[in-house]
Amino acid sequence: MKFKIKTSALKEVVSSVSRVVDPRPATPSLQGIYLKTREDLLEVVGSDLDIVLKARTAVKTEVEGETLVNARVLSEIVRNCLLYTSDAADDMQCVDLGGRRII
């Protein structure tokens, strides 16, 4: 999976969905956020079994795919991306989860 998105848009969808994810669930997969790219759309899903929250945003998809990423880790990565960009509203970030590279 590889896509380009504005850092602010990625932060918005990840922070919204990660609020639902239980940090200590009975099932480890519930600690994750599900990401799926298809055409030029990113779908982000989080759940605690009682509540399922889905968010969608436009992206420039280079390679379609889907993955499950630990919510705490992804939130931290996204938050740190904003610290290292000059103008977060205009910068496009390249995300390549297939090769485990996030720039």
Salt bridges, closest charged atoms under 4 A:
GLU43 OE2 - ARG56 NH2 3.52
GLU62 OE1 - LYS2 NZ 3.54
GLU62 OE2 - LYS4 NZ 3.73
GLU76 OE1 - ARG79 NH2 3.40
